[in-house]
Amino acid sequence: MVLNGPRIVSVPYSATVTLDWSVADVIRITLTGNIQITNSNAYDGQRCTLELTQDAIGGRSVILTSEVRFGTDIIAYAPSSTPNAMDRLGFMFNQSAGKYDVVALVTGYV
């Protein structure tokens, strides 16, 4: 039996980045500065996982642009500030709304 896992891509840090979800289900970025993230190219219902890791300095800020939508259970995202801490954000793309709905958030893996 062959099991296909998620497509995982590491993206180099840039102060502004557009993530292309047509090539990945999991995208990893190590933050070496503050960042603004835009999401693009997911298909309807796609589950997208974003892994953000602070560098050895930590304290990097993250701005998610307007295509990200929060609900009443997860109302915002404040990144971990601890050096080397990793956060995971789970999105599900909603084609009819044109939004990446935040459906999971776990912070502070060290």
C-alpha positions as CSV (number, residue, x, y, z in Angstrom):
1,M,0.0,0.0,0.0
2,V,1.3,3.4,-0.9
3,L,0.3,6.3,1.3
4,N,0.5,9.8,0.0
5,G,1.3,12.4,2.7
6,P,0.9,16.2,2.6
7,R,3.0,18.2,0.2
8,I,5.4,20.1,2.4
9,V,7.4,23.2,1.2
10,S,9.8,25.4,3.1
11,V,9.6,29.0,1.9
12,P,12.6,31.4,2.5
13,Y,11.9,34.4,4.8
14,S,10.9,37.7,3.1
15,A,9.3,40.7,4.8
16,T,6.3,40.2,2.5
17,V,5.4,36.8,1.1
18,T,2.6,35.3,-0.9
19,L,2.1,31.6,-0.2
20,D,1.1,29.5,-3.2
21,W,-1.1,26.7,-1.8
22,S,-1.4,25.0,-5.2
23,V,2.1,23.5,-4.6
24,A,1.8,22.6,-0.9
25,D,-0.5,21.6,1.9
26,V,2.1,22.5,4.6
27,I,4.3,25.6,4.3
28,R,7.1,26.3,6.7
29,I,8.8,29.6,7.3
30,T,11.5,30.6,9.7
31,L,11.0,34.2,10.8
32,T,14.2,36.2,10.7
33,G,12.3,39.5,10.7
34,N,8.7,40.8,10.9
35,I,6.5,39.4,8.1
36,Q,3.3,40.1,6.2
37,I,1.7,36.9,4.7
38,T,-0.8,36.7,1.8
39,N,-2.4,33.4,0.8
40,S,-3.2,32.4,-2.7
41,N,-4.2,29.6,-5.1
42,A,-5.9,27.0,-2.8
43,Y,-8.7,24.9,-4.1
44,D,-12.2,24.9,-2.4
45,G,-12.0,22.9,0.8
46,Q,-8.2,22.6,0.8
47,R,-6.7,22.2,4.3
48,C,-3.6,24.3,4.6
49,T,-1.1,24.3,7.5
50,L,1.3,27.1,8.0
51,E,4.2,26.5,10.3
52,L,6.0,29.7,11.5
53,T,9.1,29.3,13.6
54,Q,10.8,32.2,15.4
55,D,14.6,32.4,14.8
56,A,17.1,32.4,17.7
57,I,16.2,36.0,18.5
58,G,12.4,35.6,18.6
59,G,9.8,38.3,18.9
60,R,9.0,38.6,15.2
61,S,5.6,39.9,14.4
62,V,3.2,38.4,11.8
63,I,0.5,40.1,9.8
64,L,-2.1,38.0,8.0
65,T,-3.8,39.9,5.2
66,S,-7.5,40.3,4.6
67,E,-8.1,36.9,2.9
68,V,-7.7,35.2,6.3
69,R,-10.9,35.0,8.3
70,F,-11.3,34.3,12.0
71,G,-14.4,32.9,13.6
72,T,-15.8,33.1,17.1
73,D,-13.7,30.3,18.6
74,I,-10.3,31.5,17.2
75,I,-10.7,35.3,17.0
76,A,-7.0,36.4,16.4
77,Y,-3.5,35.2,16.1
78,A,-0.7,36.5,18.3
79,P,2.6,34.7,17.4
80,S,4.8,33.1,20.0
81,S,7.7,35.4,20.8
82,T,10.0,32.9,22.4
83,P,13.2,32.2,20.4
84,N,12.9,29.1,18.2
85,A,9.2,28.6,19.1
86,M,7.0,27.2,16.3
87,D,3.3,28.0,15.8
88,R,0.9,26.0,13.6
89,L,-2.1,27.7,11.9
90,G,-4.6,25.6,10.1
91,F,-6.7,27.1,7.3
92,M,-9.6,25.7,5.2
93,F,-10.1,27.6,2.0
94,N,-13.7,28.7,1.4
95,Q,-14.1,29.3,-2.3
96,S,-17.5,31.0,-2.2
97,A,-16.2,33.6,0.4
98,G,-12.7,33.8,-1.1
99,K,-11.4,33.3,2.4
100,Y,-8.9,31.2,4.3
101,D,-10.8,30.3,7.4
102,V,-8.7,29.7,10.5
103,V,-9.8,26.3,11.8
104,A,-6.9,25.5,14.1
105,L,-4.2,27.3,16.0
106,V,-1.5,25.9,18.3
107,T,1.4,28.0,19.5
108,G,4.6,27.7,21.3
109,Y,6.3,24.4,20.3
110,V,9.9,24.6,21.4
